[in-house]
Amino acid sequence: MARVLAVANQKGGVAKTTSVASLGAALSELGRRVLLVDLDPQACLTFSLGLDPDTLELSVHDVLLGRLPPGIVIRSTPDGSDLLPATIELAGCEAILLSRTGREHALRLALGEIAAEYDFVLVDCPPSLGVLTINGLTAADEVVIPLQCETLSHRGVGQLLDTVADVQRLTNPRLRVRGVLPTLFDGRTAHSRAVVLDVETRYQVTILDPPIARSVRFAEAPGLGRSILTTAGRSKGAEAYRAHARAIAGGGGGAGTDGAAKPSAGTQATGRGASRGRAGGEGEAGGAPRSAPRLATPAPVQAVLSEAVMPEAAMPAVVMPAVVTPAAVMPGAAVSGAV
């Protein structure tokens, strides 16, 4: 039976698609059978793996609406994983699903038909909290939350955790938060470390280690239709995703270079690479700092957005209690408001 991981964050530009493509390639390198699912109407995962969404006649849109079995739509990729591709039609699929009973379970039911054929299914969720993201979370065993290490990027983490809590209560009680994956991380700056520490302490979530260092190699890979494991296989970014893949394949929590669980990467800087003691590659920022003790994974955030899982447009805004942002993030200022 396949293990399903959703990669989700309502904010765009946090490396969700890069993480799905890279983890998929890394798991394939380990000999695992991997299916990637593109749930984003922008079809960035589909494009980054060498397929042109504008020329595809069949897509995950047909699968979610029950028109075709997934086996007919699945395509192979150069990096060794299979793909349920997306097209712009997926935007219309979301509107159709809203009128259907059991709309949150469409992906879970479809994956049930092919679960025995794969070891892992990785779901690239769209940058929203709409019905497509709810489908991804309802089908998943775990969710990974990529976090761009900039001040404004963690503002959606609290709302996503609220949605996860609702999904656990209403549609998928087995779902658990694997952790937050720092991306575009520059260990040379206090700012990146402060953002990670703020998220860890504010939301009491596990920070997955090693962080993914900022690198131009990630920007280059999609244009070649491959993941960074193929285009820059010896880069720190590729090695970091291999470390996370080993941890996932081994059933562990956060990833170290040996695949074992590691403590958080949120406090002190060393300037070393993501793999301890190795210097960064060309065009890459510094990697993981020294670790603080790992915080225990808490119970889900206890906030309810609605009485039922609703589409994004119907969700009321979530207002977090006033908090004081650590001085390392916003010097000398106490800020409060929606997170």
Backbone hydrogen bonds, N-H to C=O, Kabsch-Sander energy under -0.5 kcal/mol:
donor,donor_aa,acceptor,acceptor_aa,energy
3,R,119,D,-2.3
4,V,2,A,-0.5
5,L,3,R,-0.5
5,L,121,V,-3.0
6,A,142,E,-2.7
7,V,123,V,-2.8
8,A,6,A,-0.6
8,A,144,V,-2.1
19,S,15,A,-1.9
20,V,16,K,-2.3
21,A,17,T,-2.6
22,S,18,T,-2.5
23,L,19,S,-2.7
24,G,20,V,-2.3
25,A,21,A,-2.0
26,A,22,S,-2.4
27,L,23,L,-2.7
28,S,24,G,-2.0
29,E,25,A,-2.0
30,L,26,A,-1.1
31,G,28,S,-1.9
32,R,27,L,-2.2
34,V,32,R,-0.6
35,L,120,F,-2.3
36,L,82,D,-2.9
37,V,122,L,-2.7
38,D,84,L,-2.3
39,L,37,V,-0.8
39,L,124,D,-2.2
43,A,40,D,-2.6
47,F,43,A,-2.2
48,S,44,C,-2.7
49,L,45,L,-1.1
49,L,46,T,-0.6
50,G,47,F,-1.9
51,L,46,T,-1.9
55,T,52,D,-1.9
56,L,52,D,-0.6
56,L,53,P,-0.7
60,V,85,P,-3.0
62,D,59,S,-1.2
63,V,59,S,-0.9
64,L,60,V,-2.8
65,L,61,H,-1.5
66,G,63,V,-1.5
67,R,62,D,-2.1
68,L,62,D,-1.3
72,I,69,P,-1.3
73,V,69,P,-0.7
73,V,70,P,-0.9
74,I,70,P,-2.0
75,R,83,L,-2.9
77,T,81,S,-1.7
80,G,77,T,-1.6
82,D,34,V,-2.8
83,L,75,R,-3.0
84,L,36,L,-3.0
90,L,87,T,-2.0
91,A,88,I,-1.8
92,G,88,I,-0.5
92,G,89,E,-0.7
93,C,89,E,-1.7
94,E,90,L,-1.6
95,A,91,A,-1.0
96,I,92,G,-1.9
97,L,93,C,-2.7
98,L,94,E,-1.4
99,S,96,I,-1.3
100,R,97,L,-2.1
103,R,100,R,-1.1
105,H,102,G,-1.9
106,A,103,R,-1.1
109,L,105,H,-2.4
110,A,106,A,-1.8
111,L,107,L,-2.8
112,G,108,R,-1.5
113,E,109,L,-0.6
113,E,110,A,-1.2
114,I,111,L,-1.4
115,A,111,L,-0.9
117,E,114,I,-1.9
118,Y,115,A,-1.2
119,D,33,R,-2.5
120,F,33,R,-2.2
121,V,3,R,-2.5
122,L,35,L,-2.6
123,V,5,L,-2.8
123,V,121,V,-0.5
124,D,37,V,-3.1
124,D,122,L,-0.6
125,C,7,V,-1.9
125,C,123,V,-1.0
128,S,126,P,-2.2
134,I,130,G,-2.2
135,N,131,V,-2.0
136,G,132,L,-2.1
137,L,133,T,-2.4
138,T,134,I,-2.5
139,A,135,N,-1.8
140,A,136,G,-0.7
141,D,4,V,-3.0
142,E,4,V,-1.7
143,V,176,R,-1.8
144,V,6,A,-2.8
145,I,179,G,-2.4
147,L,181,L,-2.7
149,C,183,T,-1.8
150,E,148,Q,-2.6
153,S,150,E,-1.3
154,H,150,E,-0.6
154,H,151,T,-0.8
155,R,152,L,-1.2
156,G,153,S,-0.5
157,V,154,H,-1.2
158,G,154,H,-0.6
158,G,339,V,-0.7
160,L,156,G,-2.3
161,L,157,V,-2.5
162,D,158,G,-2.0
163,T,159,Q,-2.2
164,V,160,L,-2.7
165,A,161,L,-2.2
166,D,162,D,-2.0
167,V,163,T,-2.7
168,Q,164,V,-2.6
169,R,165,A,-1.7
170,L,166,D,-2.7
171,T,167,V,-2.0
172,N,167,V,-3.5
175,L,172,N,-1.5
176,R,141,D,-1.4
178,R,143,V,-2.1
178,R,176,R,-0.7
179,G,143,V,-1.0
180,V,206,T,-2.9
181,L,145,I,-2.2
183,T,147,L,-2.9
185,F,212,I,-2.5
187,G,185,F,-0.5
187,G,286,G,-2.2
189,T,186,D,-1.9
193,R,189,T,-1.2
194,A,190,A,-2.5
195,V,191,H,-2.3
196,V,192,S,-1.9
197,L,193,R,-2.3
198,D,194,A,-2.6
199,V,195,V,-2.3
200,E,196,V,-2.3
201,T,197,L,-2.5
202,R,198,D,-2.7
203,Y,199,V,-2.2
204,Q,200,E,-1.1
208,L,180,V,-3.1
208,L,206,T,-0.6
212,I,182,P,-3.0
213,A,211,P,-0.8
214,R,185,F,-2.1
216,V,283,G,-1.1
218,F,215,S,-0.9
219,A,215,S,-0.6
220,E,216,V,-1.4
221,A,217,R,-1.6
224,L,220,E,-0.6
224,L,221,A,-1.7
225,G,222,P,-1.5
226,R,221,A,-1.5
230,T,227,S,-1.5
231,T,227,S,-2.0
232,A,228,I,-2.4
235,S,232,A,-1.9
239,E,235,S,-2.2
240,A,236,K,-2.4
241,Y,237,G,-2.0
242,R,238,A,-2.0
243,A,239,E,-2.0
244,H,240,A,-2.0
245,A,241,Y,-2.4
246,R,242,R,-2.3
247,A,243,A,-1.8
248,I,244,H,-2.5
249,A,245,A,-3.0
250,G,246,R,-1.8
251,G,248,I,-1.2
252,G,247,A,-2.6
256,G,260,A,-0.7
259,G,256,G,-1.7
264,S,292,A,-0.6
267,T,290,R,-0.6
268,Q,290,R,-0.8
273,G,278,R,-1.1
276,R,274,A,-0.6
278,R,275,S,-2.1
284,E,281,G,-1.7
285,A,214,R,-2.5
287,G,272,R,-1.2
290,R,268,Q,-0.6
292,A,264,S,-0.6
303,A,301,V,-1.6
305,L,303,A,-0.5
310,M,308,A,-0.6
314,A,311,P,-1.4
315,M,311,P,-0.7
315,M,312,E,-1.2
319,V,317,A,-0.5
320,M,318,V,-0.6
323,V,335,V,-0.6
325,T,323,V,-0.7
329,V,326,P,-1.9
330,M,326,P,-2.0
333,A,330,M,-2.0
335,V,333,A,-0.6
